Amino acid sequence: MLEFIRATSHKHFLYIEKLAYTIWQEHYVPIIGKPQVDYMLKKFQSVKAIKNQIADGYEYFLLEYRQQYVGYISVKQEKNTLFLSKIYVLSTHRGKKIGKKAIAFIEAKAKEHQLSSIRLTVNKNNTKSIEAYLKLGFKQKRPLIMDIGQGYVMDDFEMVKNV
């Protein structure tokens, strides 16, 4: 059974920070390298960064599977779309339909807010995630390159799914 626990406390943010470190070191170091991963974890996935994002309108949810936190998601309501900022699952729990159930949860959130689509960005070299998003009904829209400071960029594709 998968549960979605809204992250509201410092303890929740610490769990997310720890999950991010584990998932990102394993998944993103081969794609973008350790220096950029370390920079992005501090800039986007530290307790302080999570608190700032929540103050800016983001919602975070821990994914709890069999009484264990196995991942997290983050969304933000935009004008006509729900921005899926983060969706991460520990590698030991992939293949259990957790990501698929998380997308269904996000779709329900979008409908609840009467939004017509879900939007996300994904690294151009993150081929497994791109494949998964395509299977879940997302369409690739356009390339995006965003300067994130200290000489690093996010070289992504924007993907959209109508709900």
C-alpha positions as CSV (number, residue, x, y, z in Angstrom):
1,M,0.0,0.0,0.0
2,L,1.4,3.4,-1.0
3,E,0.6,6.4,1.1
4,F,1.3,10.1,0.3
5,I,2.3,12.0,3.4
6,R,2.3,15.8,3.0
7,A,5.7,17.1,4.2
8,T,5.1,19.8,6.7
9,S,7.7,19.4,9.5
10,H,11.4,19.7,9.8
11,K,11.5,15.9,10.4
12,H,9.8,15.4,7.0
13,F,12.3,17.8,5.3
14,L,15.2,15.8,6.8
15,Y,13.8,12.6,5.4
16,I,13.4,14.2,1.9
17,E,17.0,15.6,2.1
18,K,18.3,12.1,3.0
19,L,16.3,10.4,0.2
20,A,17.4,13.0,-2.3
21,Y,21.1,12.4,-1.4
22,T,20.8,8.7,-1.8
23,I,18.7,8.8,-5.1
24,W,20.7,11.6,-6.7
25,Q,24.1,10.2,-6.0
26,E,23.1,6.9,-7.6
27,H,21.0,8.2,-10.5
28,Y,22.4,11.6,-11.5
29,V,26.2,11.3,-10.9
30,P,26.5,9.2,-14.1
31,I,24.4,11.7,-16.1
32,I,25.7,15.1,-14.9
33,G,28.7,14.3,-12.6
34,K,29.3,14.5,-8.9
35,P,30.2,18.2,-8.6
36,Q,26.9,19.3,-10.2
37,V,24.9,16.8,-8.2
38,D,26.4,18.1,-5.0
39,Y,25.7,21.7,-6.0
40,M,22.1,20.9,-7.0
41,L,21.4,18.9,-3.8
42,K,22.5,21.9,-1.7
43,K,20.7,24.4,-3.8
44,F,17.4,22.5,-4.4
45,Q,17.1,19.6,-1.9
46,S,18.5,20.7,1.4
47,V,16.1,21.3,4.3
48,K,16.6,25.1,3.9
49,A,15.8,24.9,0.1
50,I,12.7,22.7,0.7
51,K,11.4,25.2,3.3
52,N,12.0,28.1,0.9
53,Q,10.2,26.2,-1.9
54,I,7.2,25.4,0.3
55,A,7.0,29.1,1.2
56,D,7.0,29.8,-2.5
57,G,3.9,27.6,-3.1
58,Y,5.4,24.1,-3.7
59,E,3.9,21.1,-2.0
60,Y,6.1,18.1,-1.0
61,F,4.8,14.6,-0.3
62,L,6.8,11.6,1.1
63,L,6.0,8.3,-0.5
64,E,5.4,5.7,2.2
65,Y,5.4,2.1,1.2
66,R,5.0,-0.6,3.9
67,Q,5.9,1.8,6.7
68,Q,9.0,3.0,4.9
69,Y,9.7,6.3,3.1
70,V,10.8,5.2,-0.4
71,G,10.6,8.5,-2.4
72,Y,9.1,11.9,-2.7
73,I,7.3,14.2,-5.0
74,S,6.9,18.0,-5.3
75,V,4.3,20.0,-7.2
76,K,3.4,23.6,-7.7
77,Q,0.2,25.0,-9.1
78,E,0.7,27.3,-12.0
79,K,-1.9,29.2,-14.1
80,N,-3.4,26.4,-16.0
81,T,-1.0,23.5,-15.2
82,L,0.4,21.6,-12.3
83,F,4.2,21.7,-12.4
84,L,5.7,18.4,-11.3
85,S,9.0,19.6,-9.9
86,K,10.2,16.4,-8.4
87,I,9.4,12.7,-8.5
88,Y,12.0,10.3,-7.1
89,V,11.8,6.7,-5.9
90,L,14.7,4.7,-4.3
91,S,16.1,2.2,-6.8
92,T,15.3,-0.6,-4.5
93,H,11.6,0.2,-4.8
94,R,11.4,0.8,-8.6
95,G,9.4,-1.7,-10.6
96,K,6.6,-1.8,-7.9
97,K,4.3,0.7,-9.7
98,I,5.1,3.4,-7.1
99,G,5.9,6.0,-9.8
100,K,2.8,5.1,-11.7
101,K,0.7,5.5,-8.6
102,A,2.4,8.8,-7.8
103,I,1.5,10.1,-11.3
104,A,-2.1,9.1,-10.7
105,F,-2.0,11.0,-7.4
106,I,-0.6,14.0,-9.2
107,E,-3.2,13.8,-11.9
108,A,-5.9,13.8,-9.2
109,K,-4.3,16.9,-7.7
110,A,-4.4,18.6,-11.0
111,K,-8.1,17.8,-11.5
112,E,-8.9,18.8,-7.9
113,H,-7.4,22.3,-8.8
114,Q,-9.2,22.3,-12.2
115,L,-6.0,22.4,-14.1
116,S,-5.8,21.1,-17.6
117,S,-2.3,19.6,-17.6
118,I,0.8,18.5,-15.8
119,R,4.2,19.9,-16.8
120,L,7.7,18.6,-15.9
121,T,11.3,19.0,-16.9
122,V,13.7,16.1,-17.3
123,N,17.4,16.0,-18.1
124,K,17.9,15.3,-21.9
125,N,20.2,12.4,-21.0
126,N,17.9,10.8,-18.5
127,T,16.6,8.3,-21.1
128,K,15.0,5.8,-18.7
129,S,12.9,8.5,-17.1
130,I,11.9,10.0,-20.5
131,E,10.8,6.6,-21.6
132,A,8.7,6.2,-18.4
133,Y,7.1,9.6,-18.9
134,L,6.2,8.8,-22.5
135,K,4.6,5.5,-21.4
136,L,2.6,7.4,-18.8
137,G,1.1,9.7,-21.5
138,F,3.5,12.7,-21.4
139,K,4.5,14.4,-24.6
140,Q,7.9,16.0,-25.2
141,K,7.3,19.7,-25.9
142,R,10.6,21.6,-26.2
143,P,14.2,21.7,-25.0
144,L,15.0,24.0,-22.0
145,I,18.4,25.2,-20.8
146,M,18.4,26.9,-17.4
147,D,21.4,28.5,-15.8
148,I,21.4,27.4,-12.2
149,G,24.5,29.3,-11.1
150,Q,28.2,28.5,-10.5
151,G,28.7,27.6,-14.2
152,Y,26.0,24.8,-14.1
153,V,23.0,24.5,-16.4
154,M,20.0,22.2,-16.4
155,D,19.8,20.8,-20.0
156,D,16.3,19.5,-20.0
157,F,13.2,18.6,-22.1
158,E,9.8,20.0,-21.1
159,M,7.1,17.3,-21.1
160,V,3.4,17.8,-20.7
161,K,0.4,15.6,-20.1
162,N,-3.2,16.7,-20.5
163,V,-5.5,15.6,-17.8
